[in-house]
Amino acid sequence: MTGLLILALAALAAVGFGLHRRRVDGRFVAHRDASPSTWDHVAAAAPSALPGERATLVQFSSAFCAPCRTARVVLSDVATQEDGVRHVEIDAEQHLDLVRALDVRRTPTTLILDAGGHELLRAAGAPQKQQVLAALRAPQVEEVAQRPSRDRRSA
């Protein structure tokens, strides 16, 4: 009887954790503005990367991360469809200092940067295409994209 109770509790905990992960994976949340800009950190790690005129999708991934491949396809697709949006992929294993500086805790993690290179939104897990498009149309992204860019960074 005790074994069945332990099994039932373990199954309940697993289902609860699975439902929680389903709810939060790929969901974008707002991030506070910081100085230096997030793009400054990214550009130092990937000097050949160029920021988007409207927004930059920065993806942190790793070699053996299956959801990272899905995120790469989705983010690249969005970047080609949306004007002024670029996708930059960073190998988290090769840029551990950047991962620590930006507090990236898992892969894939996607950051949405404004034209000035400041982080506006962040998602842990592989976002779906409609989540990325909705995030790009979020009020804080649209508001920043419509302002003249005074401190826009280029690599």
C-alpha positions, 0 to 999 in steps of 0.5 A, a space after each residue: 500500500 505504501 508503495 502505491 502511495 509513493 508511486 501516485 505522489 511521484 506521478 502527481 509531481 511529474 504531471 505537475 512539473 510537466 504542466 508547469 514546463 508546458 506553460 512557461 517554455 518559450 514564453 517571453 517575459 519583460 526584462 529591465 534595461 541595463 547598462 552597458 547594453 546587452 548588444 555590447 556584450 553580444 558584440 564583444 563575443 560575436 564581433 561579426 554579428 550585426 544588430 537588426 534595425 528594429 529588433 535582434 533575436 539573440 539565441 543561446 544554444 548548445 551542440 546537443 540541445 534538441 530544442 535549440 535546433 527547433 528554435 534556430 529554425 523558428 527564429 531564422 524564419 521570423 527574421 527573414 519574414 520581418 523587416 528590420 529583424 535579425 537572428 544571432 545565434 550564440 554557442 553558450 558552451 563557447 561563450 560562458 562569460 557572456 552566459 554568466 553576464 546575461 544570466 542565461 540559465 538554460 538553452 535555448 534562451 532567446 533575447 529580444 533586443 531593441 534597435 539600441 541593443 537593450 534587452 526587452 524580452 526573454 524566453 527560456 525554451 523553444 518559442 513557437 513562431 506565433 509567440 515570437 511574432 506576438 513578442 515582436 508586436 508587444 507594446 514595448 518592442 513597437 514603442 522602441 522601434 518607432 523612436 529614432 535610434 540615438 544610441 544604436 550599436 553596430 558591430 
